[in-house]
Amino acid sequence: MTITAPSVPVSPAGAASVAGAPGRRAKLLRWCFVVPALLYMLAFFGYPLVRNVVMSFQHYTPRTFFTGAAPFNGLDNWRGVFDNPLFTGSLWHTVVFTLGSLLGQFVLGLALAVFFSRRFKLSGFVRAVLLLPWLVPMVVSAVVWRKLLDQDTGVLNTLLMNLHFVDSPVPWLSSPNVALLSAVLVNIWVGIPFNMVILYGGLQEIPRDLYEAAALDGAGAWRTFRDVTLPMLRPVVTVVLVLGFMSTVKILDLILALTGGGPADSTQTVGTVTYQLSFQQLDFGQGAVAGNILILVSAVFAVLYLRVNRSDFGQGK
C-alpha cells in the first residue's frame, strides 16, 4: 500500500517572497560594500570640492580663521585672477610644460617598451633599474637635477664643455629662455618609467598570431608597428595619456624644488600660482579660483577618458 503525502499549494505571493529574499539580501550586501566608499568620497573629496567652490566667491583671508567672517564678493576673485598677468602667463607655461612632458614621456616610454618586449639577458634587471626615477620622491629627483644642471658646478655643463659641445656653461635653470625646457626634460625623465611599464604590459597582451600573420603577408617592422601594434595598443595608450595629463597638469613639487617658479616667473604654472596665491600671498579666495580651474581641466579629461573607454568597450562587444 502506497501512502501519498498531500501537496500543499504555494501561493504566487509566497513564492515571490521566498525568491525575493535572497535578492534583497544580496542587494543589501552590495550596498554594505558601496556605502563606506561613498561616505569616504563625500567626506574627503565632495566636501572639500564644494568648500573650494564656495571659497572662490568669498573674501577669505587669514583673519577669517579667527573671526569666521568671509563676506561674499561675487566675481571679484575670478576677475582678479584672470586680470593677473602672472596667472595668464602661467596658463601658457602649463600648456607647454604638459604637452612637452606628455610627448617626450610617451615617445620614449613606448620606444623602451617595444625594445624590452624582445627578451634578452638581463632585460628584467635593466627594466628594474629604469624604474628608479619613478620610485624616487619627486622632490628628491628635483633637488638632484638642480645640482646636475647648475650653471657653474653642474655635472652636465662640465661634461658638455669637456667634450667641446659648448664653449660656455649653459644656464639651464638661470635663463628665462631655457628654464622651462629644463623643467620639461626633468619631468620627462621622471615620467618615462610609468609610460614604459603600462605600455609594456599592453604589448604583452597582443596576440602573437597577429605578428605571425603580418610576417606571412610580407609586412615590415614599421608597417607591423603601425597596422598591428598601435591599433591593438589604443586602449592602453588612452589610459597612459589621460592619466599622464591629469598628473602633469597639476605638478607643483617638481617645479618648486627645481626652479621655484623662476627665473622671472618663466616656469610658473597654474599649480605654482595656486600655491603662491594661497600660501604665500594668503589670498585664499583667489587661490581657490586657480585651484578650481585645475579641477575643471582635470574633470574634462576624466570625462573624455571615460567616454573613450566606453566607446572602446562597445566596439569590443
C-alpha positions as CSV (number, residue, x, y, z in Angstrom):
1,M,0.0,0.0,0.0
2,T,1.4,3.4,-1.1
3,I,0.8,6.5,1.0
4,T,1.0,9.7,-0.9
5,A,1.6,12.9,1.1
6,P,-0.8,15.6,0.3
7,S,0.7,18.5,-1.6
8,V,0.5,21.9,-0.1
9,P,-0.3,24.6,-2.6
10,V,2.0,27.6,-2.6
11,S,0.5,30.9,-3.5
12,P,2.3,33.1,-6.1
13,A,2.8,35.8,-3.4
14,G,4.6,33.4,-1.1
15,A,6.8,32.1,-3.9
16,A,7.7,35.6,-4.8
17,S,8.6,36.5,-1.3
18,V,10.7,33.4,-0.9
19,A,12.5,34.0,-4.2
20,G,12.9,37.7,-3.4
21,A,14.5,37.3,0.0
22,P,17.9,36.2,-1.3
23,G,17.8,39.0,-3.9
24,R,17.2,41.6,-1.2
25,R,20.0,40.2,1.0
26,A,22.4,40.3,-2.0
27,K,21.4,43.9,-2.7
28,L,21.8,44.9,0.9
29,L,25.2,43.2,1.0
30,R,26.3,45.1,-2.1
31,W,25.3,48.4,-0.5
32,C,27.2,47.5,2.6
33,F,30.4,47.5,0.4
34,V,29.4,50.6,-1.5
35,V,28.3,52.9,1.3
36,P,31.7,53.2,3.1
37,A,33.3,54.2,-0.2
38,L,30.6,56.7,-0.9
39,L,31.0,58.2,2.6
40,Y,34.7,58.4,2.1
41,M,34.4,60.1,-1.2
42,L,31.8,62.6,0.2
43,A,34.0,63.4,3.2
44,F,37.4,63.7,1.6
45,F,36.5,64.8,-2.0
46,G,33.0,66.0,-2.1
47,Y,33.0,68.4,0.8
48,P,36.5,70.0,0.0
49,L,35.4,70.5,-3.6
50,V,32.2,72.2,-2.6
51,R,34.0,74.2,0.0
52,N,36.6,75.3,-2.5
53,V,34.0,76.5,-5.0
54,V,32.2,78.5,-2.3
55,M,35.5,80.0,-1.1
56,S,36.2,81.3,-4.6
57,F,33.3,83.6,-4.2
58,Q,34.3,84.9,-0.8
59,H,36.8,87.3,0.6
60,Y,38.7,84.7,2.5
61,T,41.8,85.8,4.4
62,P,43.8,84.6,7.5
63,R,41.5,86.8,9.6
64,T,38.6,84.6,8.6
65,F,40.1,81.7,10.6
66,F,39.7,83.8,13.8
67,T,36.6,85.8,13.1
68,G,34.7,83.4,10.8
69,A,33.7,86.3,8.6
70,A,34.2,85.5,4.9
71,P,31.9,88.0,3.1
72,F,30.6,87.2,-0.4
73,N,32.3,89.3,-3.1
74,G,30.8,87.9,-6.2
75,L,33.2,87.5,-9.2
76,D,35.9,89.7,-7.7
77,N,38.2,86.8,-7.1
78,W,37.7,85.4,-10.6
79,R,38.3,88.9,-12.2
80,G,41.4,89.3,-10.0
81,V,42.9,86.0,-11.1
82,F,42.2,86.5,-14.8
83,D,43.5,90.1,-14.7
84,N,46.7,88.9,-13.1
85,P,49.5,88.7,-15.7
86,L,51.2,86.1,-13.6
87,F,48.2,83.8,-14.0
88,T,47.7,84.4,-17.7
89,G,51.4,83.7,-18.3
90,S,51.2,80.5,-16.2
91,L,48.4,79.2,-18.5
92,W,50.8,79.2,-21.5
93,H,53.6,77.7,-19.4
94,T,51.3,75.0,-18.2
95,V,50.3,74.1,-21.8
96,V,53.9,73.9,-22.9
97,F,55.1,72.0,-19.9
98,T,52.2,69.5,-20.1
99,L,52.3,68.8,-23.8
100,G,56.1,68.7,-23.9
101,S,56.2,66.3,-21.0
102,L,53.5,64.0,-22.3
103,L,55.0,63.9,-25.8
104,G,58.5,63.1,-24.5
105,Q,57.4,60.6,-21.9
106,F,55.1,58.7,-24.3
107,V,57.5,58.5,-27.2
108,L,60.5,57.4,-25.1
109,G,58.3,55.1,-22.9
110,L,56.8,53.4,-26.0
111,A,60.3,53.0,-27.6
112,L,61.6,51.4,-24.4
113,A,58.5,49.2,-24.1
114,V,59.0,47.9,-27.7
115,F,62.7,47.4,-27.0
116,F,62.1,45.3,-23.9
117,S,59.3,43.3,-25.5
118,R,62.1,41.4,-27.1
119,R,63.5,39.2,-24.4
120,F,67.3,39.2,-23.8
121,K,69.7,38.6,-21.0
122,L,69.4,41.0,-18.0
123,S,66.3,42.6,-19.5
124,G,64.5,42.3,-16.2
125,F,67.4,43.9,-14.3
126,V,67.6,46.8,-16.7
127,R,63.8,47.4,-16.5
128,A,64.1,47.4,-12.7
129,V,66.9,50.0,-12.9
130,L,64.9,52.2,-15.2
131,L,62.0,52.2,-12.7
132,L,64.2,54.1,-10.2
133,P,63.2,57.6,-11.4
134,W,59.6,56.7,-10.8
135,L,60.2,55.3,-7.3
136,V,62.3,58.2,-6.0
137,P,60.2,61.0,-4.5
138,M,59.7,63.9,-6.8
139,V,61.4,66.5,-4.6
140,V,64.5,64.3,-4.3
141,S,64.7,64.0,-8.1
142,A,64.3,67.7,-8.5
143,V,67.0,68.5,-5.9
144,V,69.4,66.1,-7.6
145,W,68.7,67.5,-11.0
146,R,69.1,71.0,-9.7
147,K,72.7,70.1,-8.7
148,L,73.3,68.4,-12.0
149,L,72.1,71.4,-14.0
150,D,73.8,74.1,-12.0
151,Q,75.4,76.6,-14.4
152,D,78.8,76.8,-12.6
153,T,79.3,73.4,-10.8
154,G,76.8,71.1,-12.5
155,V,78.0,67.8,-13.9
156,L,76.1,68.3,-17.2
157,N,77.8,71.6,-18.1
158,T,81.2,70.1,-17.1
159,L,80.6,67.1,-19.4
160,L,79.4,69.2,-22.3
161,M,82.4,71.6,-22.0
162,N,84.9,68.7,-21.7
163,L,83.5,67.2,-24.8
164,H,83.7,70.6,-26.6
165,F,79.9,70.5,-27.4
166,V,79.6,74.0,-25.9
167,D,82.0,76.9,-25.4
168,S,80.4,78.3,-22.2
169,P,78.2,76.9,-19.5
170,V,74.5,76.6,-20.4
171,P,72.2,78.5,-18.0
172,W,69.8,75.6,-17.6
173,L,68.0,77.0,-14.6
174,S,69.0,80.6,-14.6
175,S,67.8,81.8,-18.0
176,P,64.1,82.5,-18.7
177,N,64.6,81.1,-22.2
178,V,65.9,77.7,-21.0
179,A,64.5,77.1,-17.6
180,L,61.1,75.9,-18.8
181,L,62.7,73.5,-21.2
182,S,64.9,72.2,-18.4
183,A,61.8,71.5,-16.3
184,V,60.2,69.7,-19.2
185,L,63.2,67.5,-19.6
186,V,63.4,66.6,-16.0
187,N,59.7,65.7,-15.9
188,I,60.2,63.6,-19.0
189,W,62.9,61.7,-17.1
190,V,60.6,61.2,-14.1
191,G,57.6,60.0,-16.2
192,I,59.3,57.6,-18.7
193,P,59.2,54.6,-16.3
194,F,55.4,54.9,-15.8
195,N,54.8,55.0,-19.6
196,M,57.2,52.2,-20.2
197,V,55.6,49.9,-17.6
198,I,52.0,50.4,-18.7
199,L,52.8,50.2,-22.4
200,Y,55.0,47.1,-21.9
201,G,52.1,45.4,-20.2
202,G,49.8,46.3,-23.1
203,L,52.3,44.9,-25.6
204,Q,52.4,41.6,-23.7
205,E,48.6,41.3,-24.2
206,I,48.8,41.5,-28.0
207,P,48.3,38.0,-29.5
208,R,51.5,36.7,-31.2
209,D,49.3,35.3,-34.0
210,L,48.8,38.8,-35.4
211,Y,52.5,39.3,-35.8
212,E,52.9,36.0,-37.4
213,A,50.1,36.8,-39.9
214,A,51.7,40.2,-40.7
215,A,55.1,38.5,-41.3
216,L,53.4,36.0,-43.7
217,D,51.8,38.9,-45.5
218,G,55.2,40.4,-46.0
219,A,54.8,43.4,-43.7
220,G,57.9,45.1,-42.5
221,A,58.7,46.2,-39.0
222,W,57.3,49.8,-39.4
223,R,54.1,48.6,-41.1
224,T,53.6,45.9,-38.5
225,F,54.0,48.5,-35.8
226,R,51.6,50.9,-37.5
227,D,48.9,48.4,-38.5
228,V,49.1,45.9,-35.7
229,T,50.8,47.2,-32.6
230,L,49.3,50.7,-32.4
231,P,45.7,49.8,-33.1
232,M,45.8,46.9,-30.5
233,L,47.5,49.2,-28.1
234,R,45.0,52.0,-28.4
235,P,43.1,51.4,-25.1
236,V,46.3,51.4,-23.2
237,V,47.6,54.5,-24.9
238,T,44.4,56.3,-23.9
239,V,44.9,55.3,-20.3
240,V,48.6,56.4,-20.3
241,L,47.9,59.8,-22.0
242,V,44.9,60.7,-19.9
243,L,46.5,59.7,-16.6
244,G,49.7,61.3,-17.6
245,F,47.9,64.6,-18.4
246,M,46.0,64.6,-15.1
247,S,49.2,64.1,-13.1
248,T,51.3,66.5,-15.1
249,V,49.0,69.5,-15.4
250,K,48.9,69.9,-11.6
251,I,52.6,69.3,-10.8
252,L,53.9,71.5,-8.0
253,D,56.7,69.9,-6.1
254,L,59.0,69.3,-9.1
255,I,58.9,73.0,-10.2
256,L,59.1,74.4,-6.7
257,A,62.2,72.3,-5.9
258,L,63.8,72.8,-9.3
259,T,63.3,76.5,-10.1
260,G,60.8,77.9,-7.6
261,G,58.8,79.3,-10.5
262,G,61.7,81.4,-11.7
263,P,63.7,82.9,-13.1
264,A,61.5,85.9,-13.8
265,D,58.4,83.7,-13.4
266,S,59.3,81.8,-16.6
267,T,58.4,78.4,-15.0
268,Q,55.3,79.5,-13.2
269,T,52.4,77.1,-13.9
270,V,48.8,77.1,-12.7
271,G,49.8,74.8,-9.9
272,T,52.6,77.0,-8.6
273,V,50.4,80.1,-9.0
274,T,47.7,78.4,-6.9
275,Y,50.3,77.7,-4.2
276,Q,51.6,81.2,-4.4
277,L,48.2,82.9,-4.1
278,S,47.0,80.6,-1.2
279,F,50.1,80.1,0.9
280,Q,52.4,83.0,0.1
281,Q,50.1,85.9,-0.5
282,L,47.4,84.3,1.8
283,D,44.6,85.2,-0.6
284,F,42.6,82.0,-0.2
285,G,39.8,83.2,-2.4
286,Q,41.9,83.8,-5.5
287,G,43.9,80.6,-4.7
288,A,40.6,78.7,-4.7
289,V,39.8,80.2,-8.1
290,A,43.1,78.9,-9.6
291,G,42.5,75.5,-7.9
292,N,39.0,75.3,-9.3
293,I,40.4,75.9,-12.8
294,L,42.8,73.0,-12.4
295,I,40.0,70.8,-11.1
296,L,37.8,71.7,-14.1
297,V,40.5,70.9,-16.6
298,S,41.2,67.5,-14.9
299,A,37.5,66.8,-14.8
300,V,37.1,67.5,-18.5
301,F,39.9,65.0,-19.4
302,A,38.5,62.5,-16.9
303,V,35.1,62.6,-18.7
304,L,36.9,62.3,-22.0
305,Y,38.7,59.2,-20.7
306,L,35.5,57.6,-19.6
307,R,33.8,58.3,-22.9
308,V,36.7,56.8,-24.9
309,N,36.8,53.8,-22.7
310,R,33.0,53.3,-23.1
311,S,33.2,53.5,-26.9
312,D,36.1,51.0,-26.9
313,F,34.2,48.6,-24.8
314,G,31.1,48.9,-27.0
315,Q,33.3,48.2,-30.1
316,G,34.8,45.2,-28.3
317,K,31.4,43.8,-27.6
